[in-house]
Amino acid sequence: MNLSHASDLLGQILERTRLRGELYCRTVARAPWGLRFAPTSSAALHLIISGSCHLTQGRDAVSLGPGDVVLLPRGDGHAVADSPRSPKLRVEEWLATRGEGASSYVLGGDGVESRVLCGFYAFDEPGAHPVLRLLPERVHLRGASEDARALLPTVSLLEREYERGERGSSVIISRLLDILLVQVLRAWADAQPPGGAGWLGALGDRTLASALGWMHAEPGRSWTVSELARRSGLSRATLARRFASQVGVAPHEYLTGLRMQEAARALREGQDGLAAIASRVGYESEFAFNRAFRREMGVPPGEYRRKAREG
């Protein structure tokens, strides 16, 4: 493993899980207006370019202002409107009425105007995604915060590219959304207390990033805390203590979860039998692998594969 890249595990994981950012639209909304988003398997993102609005998620109603960024990592159903009381159109219904070729779309009446960018991120197996599982149901960066202001160059490029709609713009928009997600994840992790951001926060510690990097490079290896500590330049006791404090679980628990994520990917994408997959992720018996997979993923591996293919 190239240790110079150990701290970029976030980038490696997002690449491996086929992160794909896409934009619904850039909306010019004039009060009264409202859009309702049904639950989805994609993570949703809203950027308030100008004006203000309210995001309703379950019983929560959150006020959003200029520069605010909101990430809903689990694709929960929600609504965005000038007021929680305003009527709300289903987003699919509204998108179906838009004229083709327009770079932005006017929604609502003739009241106060807001501009909103709405996008989403598609992942393989989003519910079990190693990054999304760390996040709360909503990540909200206030426009006045330093973290949100740091996103302005990316947001500006995103809006400009969407407005111009030139050749290759869909690819550029997707990449800019990917960049924006990484920036939001960084900001969220930096704001958490020790241990609050799991392995994502631990990547800020070079020695822990090294240990995590070795496990990700060879998840099927029988790693011991002693060997990880030696390769990371720490004592066994120090690594065990810091790992549990920063990541939130002991090294062997983290390794088990990592192995199950690798196994799930193999079950979704490949044709190998369970015995071969079990061996690849470090299990000598298919029985032990089945038991560990069911405990981590909630269903036996055979059922997981069947449901993934049906889906």
BELPECOR-V875834 format. One record per residue. N is the residue number from 1. RES is the residue in three letters. PHI is phi in radians with two decimals (none if undefined). BURIAL is I if it has 16 or more other ideal C-beta (glycine too) atoms within 10 Angstrom, else O. Layout:
N | RES | PHI | BURIAL
N | RES | PHI | BURIAL
This chain:
1 | MET | none | O
2 | ASN | -1.44 | O
3 | LEU | -1.19 | O
4 | SER | -1.13 | O
5 | HIS | -1.85 | O
6 | ALA | -1.08 | I
7 | SER | -1.34 | I
8 | ASP | -1.75 | O
9 | LEU | -1.02 | I
10 | LEU | -1.01 | I
11 | GLY | -1.09 | O
12 | GLN | -1.11 | O
13 | ILE | -1.18 | I
14 | LEU | -1.12 | I
15 | GLU | -1.16 | O
16 | ARG | -1.20 | O
17 | THR | -1.58 | I
18 | ARG | 1.02 | O
19 | LEU | -1.01 | I
20 | ARG | -2.42 | O
21 | GLY | -1.67 | I
22 | GLU | -2.41 | O
23 | LEU | -1.94 | I
24 | TYR | -1.13 | I
25 | CYS | -3.11 | I
26 | ARG | -1.85 | I
27 | THR | -1.98 | I
28 | VAL | -1.67 | I
29 | ALA | -2.00 | I
30 | ARG | -2.14 | I
31 | ALA | -1.01 | I
32 | PRO | -1.45 | I
33 | TRP | -2.66 | I
34 | GLY | -3.01 | I
35 | LEU | -2.22 | I
36 | ARG | -1.99 | I
37 | PHE | -1.92 | I
38 | ALA | -1.25 | O
39 | PRO | -0.98 | O
40 | THR | -2.54 | O
41 | SER | -1.50 | O
42 | SER | -1.79 | I
43 | ALA | -1.41 | I
44 | ALA | -1.84 | I
45 | LEU | -2.34 | I
46 | HIS | -2.23 | I
47 | LEU | -2.09 | I
48 | ILE | -1.66 | I
49 | ILE | -1.30 | I
50 | SER | -2.71 | O
51 | GLY | 1.40 | I
52 | SER | -2.65 | O
53 | CYS | -2.89 | I
54 | HIS | -2.21 | I
55 | LEU | -1.85 | I
56 | THR | -1.91 | I
57 | GLN | -2.35 | I
58 | GLY | 1.11 | O
59 | ARG | -1.64 | O
60 | ASP | -1.55 | O
61 | ALA | -2.17 | O
62 | VAL | -2.00 | I
63 | SER | -1.39 | O
64 | LEU | -2.09 | I
65 | GLY | -2.18 | O
66 | PRO | -0.98 | O
67 | GLY | 1.50 | I
68 | ASP | -1.16 | I
69 | VAL | -2.22 | I
70 | VAL | -2.23 | I
71 | LEU | -1.97 | I
72 | LEU | -1.91 | I
73 | PRO | -1.18 | I
74 | ARG | -1.75 | I
75 | GLY | 1.17 | I
76 | ASP | -1.10 | I
77 | GLY | -1.09 | O
78 | HIS | -2.83 | I
79 | ALA | -2.43 | I
80 | VAL | -2.22 | I
81 | ALA | -2.74 | I
82 | ASP | -1.20 | I
83 | SER | -2.59 | O
84 | PRO | -1.00 | O
85 | ARG | -1.58 | O
86 | SER | -1.22 | I
87 | PRO | -1.05 | O
88 | LYS | -2.23 | I
89 | LEU | -1.49 | I
90 | ARG | -1.12 | O
91 | VAL | -1.06 | I
92 | GLU | -1.11 | O
93 | GLU | -1.13 | O
94 | TRP | -1.22 | I
95 | LEU | -1.07 | O
96 | ALA | -1.19 | O
97 | THR | -1.68 | O
98 | ARG | -1.29 | O
99 | GLY | -1.40 | O
100 | GLU | -1.23 | O
101 | GLY | 1.54 | O
102 | ALA | -1.30 | O
103 | SER | -1.53 | O
104 | SER | -2.60 | I
105 | TYR | -2.29 | I
106 | VAL | -1.61 | O
107 | LEU | -2.25 | I
108 | GLY | 1.75 | I
109 | GLY | -1.81 | O
110 | ASP | -2.24 | O
111 | GLY | -1.55 | O
112 | VAL | -1.04 | O
113 | GLU | -1.69 | O
114 | SER | -2.34 | I
115 | ARG | -2.09 | I
116 | VAL | -2.33 | I
117 | LEU | -1.80 | I
118 | CYS | -2.09 | I
119 | GLY | -2.43 | I
120 | PHE | -2.62 | I
121 | TYR | -2.17 | I
122 | ALA | -1.79 | O
123 | PHE | -2.32 | I
124 | ASP | -1.26 | I
125 | GLU | 0.83 | I
126 | PRO | -1.04 | I
127 | GLY | -1.12 | O
128 | ALA | -1.91 | I
129 | HIS | -1.13 | I
130 | PRO | -1.09 | I
131 | VAL | -1.52 | I
132 | LEU | -1.11 | I
133 | ARG | -1.14 | O
134 | LEU | -1.36 | I
135 | LEU | -1.50 | I
136 | PRO | -1.25 | O
137 | GLU | -1.18 | O
138 | ARG | -2.64 | I
139 | VAL | -1.95 | I
140 | HIS | -2.18 | I
141 | LEU | -1.83 | I
142 | ARG | -1.27 | O
143 | GLY | -1.03 | I
144 | ALA | -1.40 | O
145 | SER | -1.37 | I
146 | GLU | -1.11 | O
147 | ASP | -1.08 | I
148 | ALA | -1.19 | I
149 | ARG | -1.12 | O
150 | ALA | -1.16 | O
151 | LEU | -1.47 | I
152 | LEU | -0.98 | O
153 | PRO | -1.04 | O
154 | THR | -1.16 | I
155 | VAL | -1.09 | I
156 | SER | -1.09 | O
157 | LEU | -1.12 | I
158 | LEU | -1.09 | I
159 | GLU | -1.15 | I
160 | ARG | -1.12 | O
161 | GLU | -1.14 | I
162 | TYR | -1.18 | I
163 | GLU | -1.12 | O
164 | ARG | -1.34 | O
165 | GLY | 1.03 | O
166 | GLU | -1.46 | O
167 | ARG | -0.98 | O
168 | GLY | 1.32 | O
169 | SER | -1.11 | I
170 | SER | -1.10 | O
171 | VAL | -1.20 | O
172 | ILE | -1.11 | I
173 | ILE | -1.07 | I
174 | SER | -1.07 | I
175 | ARG | -1.17 | O
176 | LEU | -1.14 | I
177 | LEU | -1.13 | I
178 | ASP | -1.06 | I
179 | ILE | -1.06 | I
180 | LEU | -1.08 | I
181 | LEU | -1.08 | I
182 | VAL | -1.07 | O
183 | GLN | -1.12 | I
184 | VAL | -1.15 | I
185 | LEU | -1.11 | I
186 | ARG | -1.05 | I
187 | ALA | -1.07 | I
188 | TRP | -1.12 | I
189 | ALA | -1.08 | I
190 | ASP | -1.14 | O
191 | ALA | -1.53 | O
192 | GLN | -1.51 | O
193 | PRO | -1.22 | O
194 | PRO | -0.90 | O
195 | GLY | 1.52 | O
196 | GLY | -1.35 | O
197 | ALA | -1.97 | I
198 | GLY | 0.99 | I
199 | TRP | -1.11 | I
200 | LEU | -1.11 | I
201 | GLY | -1.24 | I
202 | ALA | -1.17 | I
203 | LEU | -1.14 | I
204 | GLY | -1.30 | O
205 | ASP | -1.76 | I
206 | ARG | -1.05 | O
207 | THR | -1.24 | I
208 | LEU | -1.20 | I
209 | ALA | -1.06 | I
210 | SER | -1.12 | I
211 | ALA | -1.07 | I
212 | LEU | -1.11 | I
213 | GLY | -1.10 | I
214 | TRP | -1.11 | I
215 | MET | -1.13 | I
216 | HIS | -1.20 | I
217 | ALA | -1.21 | O
218 | GLU | -2.43 | O
219 | PRO | -1.13 | I
220 | GLY | -1.45 | I
221 | ARG | -1.36 | O
222 | SER | -1.44 | O
223 | TRP | -1.22 | I
224 | THR | -1.96 | O
225 | VAL | -1.07 | I
226 | SER | -1.09 | O
227 | GLU | -1.21 | O
228 | LEU | -1.08 | I
229 | ALA | -1.11 | I
230 | ARG | -1.08 | O
231 | ARG | -1.25 | I
232 | SER | -1.66 | I
233 | GLY | 1.39 | O
234 | LEU | -2.20 | I
235 | SER | -1.34 | O
236 | ARG | -1.02 | O
237 | ALA | -1.12 | O
238 | THR | -1.15 | O
239 | LEU | -1.09 | I
240 | ALA | -1.04 | I
241 | ARG | -1.19 | O
242 | ARG | -1.20 | I
243 | PHE | -1.09 | I
244 | ALA | -1.10 | O
245 | SER | -1.24 | O
246 | GLN | -1.52 | I
247 | VAL | -1.51 | I
248 | GLY | 1.76 | I
249 | VAL | -2.44 | O
250 | ALA | -1.24 | O
251 | PRO | -0.95 | I
252 | HIS | -1.19 | O
253 | GLU | -1.21 | O
254 | TYR | -1.11 | I
255 | LEU | -1.08 | I
256 | THR | -1.07 | I
257 | GLY | -1.06 | I
258 | LEU | -1.07 | I
259 | ARG | -1.07 | I
260 | MET | -1.21 | I
261 | GLN | -1.14 | I
262 | GLU | -1.13 | I
263 | ALA | -1.12 | I
264 | ALA | -1.09 | I
265 | ARG | -1.12 | I
266 | ALA | -1.13 | I
267 | LEU | -1.17 | I
268 | ARG | -1.27 | O
269 | GLU | -1.80 | O
270 | GLY | -1.92 | O
271 | GLN | -2.02 | O
272 | ASP | -1.09 | O
273 | GLY | -1.28 | O
274 | LEU | -1.11 | I
275 | ALA | -1.11 | O
276 | ALA | -1.16 | O
277 | ILE | -1.17 | I
278 | ALA | -1.02 | I
279 | SER | -1.14 | I
280 | ARG | -1.12 | I
281 | VAL | -1.76 | I
282 | GLY | 1.70 | I
283 | TYR | -1.96 | I
284 | GLU | -1.36 | O
285 | SER | -2.16 | O
286 | GLU | -1.15 | I
287 | PHE | -1.09 | O
288 | ALA | -1.10 | O
289 | PHE | -1.13 | I
290 | ASN | -1.02 | I
291 | ARG | -1.14 | O
292 | ALA | -1.16 | I
293 | PHE | -1.13 | I
294 | ARG | -1.12 | O
295 | ARG | -1.14 | O
296 | GLU | -1.45 | I
297 | MET | -1.79 | I
298 | GLY | 1.60 | O
299 | VAL | -2.44 | O
300 | PRO | -1.12 | O
301 | PRO | -1.05 | I
302 | GLY | -1.10 | O
303 | GLU | -1.18 | O
304 | TYR | -1.03 | I
305 | ARG | -1.09 | I
306 | ARG | -1.06 | O
307 | LYS | -1.14 | O
308 | ALA | -1.11 | O
309 | ARG | -1.29 | O
310 | GLU | -1.18 | O
311 | GLY | -1.30 | O
